Amino acid sequence: MTPAKQQPGEASICFAPNPAYFRTVNMHPKNLSISDFTYQLPDDRIARYPLTERDLSKLLIYKDGLISEDIYRNIHQHIPSNSLLVFNNTKVIPARLFFKNSTGAKIEIFCLDPADENTDMASAMSKTHKTRWNCLIGRANKWKEKQLHLAGSDFTLTAEIADKKADSFVVEFSWQPETLTFAEVLDKAGMMPIPPYLKRESEQLDQQRYQTVYAAQNGSVAAPTAGLHFTGQVMDELKNSNVQFTYVTLHVGAGTFKPVKAEQMEGHEMHAELIDVEATSIQSILNSLNQNIIAVGTTSLRTIESLFWMGQKALHNPEASIQQLEIKQWDAYEMMVENPGKGQTQQALKALLIWMQKNNLNRLLCKTQIMIAPGYKLQVADAIITNFHQPASTLLLLVAAVIGNDKEDWKEIYDYALNHQFRFLSYGDGSLLWAKK
């Protein structure tokens, strides 16, 4: 299923900025300085490897301004009964391919996403014979030949540059046997794309550990790391505590880790991400609005908050196209209201479900560029489970927004983690952060 094409002449749904709201919070994220969201991260605090057991990772709990700690194995003791956990069930693909040129020089091709923007990830991964992807190329200056070849015991993969973009390449892949899907080719030829800050090559253990136990939908080039701490036992304990689960899909792209180079956020462009959410998941969220809704990871949070704004657009224009529902970087702040409530959220999600029904869709595939930063009020989520993020990153801005609009609050949490031997980044420890009421 692919998003419907915007018809010529169609305009976006426009909302004027809400001055009353920004007088209330006294800030707009455009005006934030990224230098206010940095900290000193010692190199020895970055977890190079995961713990032997996933659920023994430390868990920081922040609620009502108080900090405590435990381990993930006991997380069910910190989540109220009848809460809804929203997981991102994306699956990391072995996106790193290593070829050699005619002189034996190694050339790395890092697959980012399908080159045809109208192709959803499931369709792209099921392609046979050939496909085109946007890629990063390491040592591209060594690629002199028209084609590079990678041969295994039962396959041959060929790569050819089809186009050059400002910051990437379009690479056409073809392979034998032609009956293999691209997903099968990557499984045979590729390596797991562990983050460069781990400063090591991918190893056999990463095949399993840089993947959540509930991963189902192929497409990410980075793990939704908040979920790496969950085990079957942890999830069983949560179910026994009457905690409900639902799943969304947002394939994590390299843009998630795009560094903020502009001093003010107005100069930073968020990457657009394609969310894939079934109507049944939206209904589960709708049914849980009177309970606690907890996003497992920043990608899950961006997804469910985007659903609210898409619903707002559907509410204002029931005839909107799928492109008109897309969330641009600053849409949420232009549409923001002063005193949001669950009633308004219910109205928006209902409108989105009605729009899907009207368009005969049981899955919503739509792009979001949402930026969640101080100045943002959560519309759906009550808390987030997340790891500790890099300094001066949009992920750190998101954390700061969740716990409150005081830009200093996040520092208390990160200072505690640094002073109490928490491990940082993808294979590190994590936190359960409750939004301020």
Buried (B, 14 or more C-beta within 10 A) or exposed (E): EEBEEBEEEEEBBEBEEBEEBBEBBEBBBBEBEBEBBBBEBEEEBBBBEBBEEBBBBBBBBBBEEEBEBBBBBEBBEBBEEEBBBBBBBBBBBBBBBEBEBEEEEEBBBBBBBBBBEEBBBBBBBEBBBEBBBBBBBEEBEBBEEEEBEBEEEEBBBBBBBEEEEEEBBBBBBBBBEEEBBBBBBBBBBBBBBBBEBBEEEBEEEBBEBBBBBBBEBBBBBBBBBBBBBBBEEBBEBBEEBEBBBBBBBBBBBBBBBBEBEEEBBBEBEBEBBBBBBBBEBBBBBBBBBEBBBBBBBBBBBBBBBBBBBBBBBBBBBEEBBBBBBBBBBBBBBBBBEEEBEEEBBBBBBBBBBBBBEEEEBEBBBBBBBBBBBBBBBBBBBBBBBBBBBBEBBBBBBBBBBBBBBEBEBBBBBBEBBBEEEBBBBBBBBBBBBBBBE
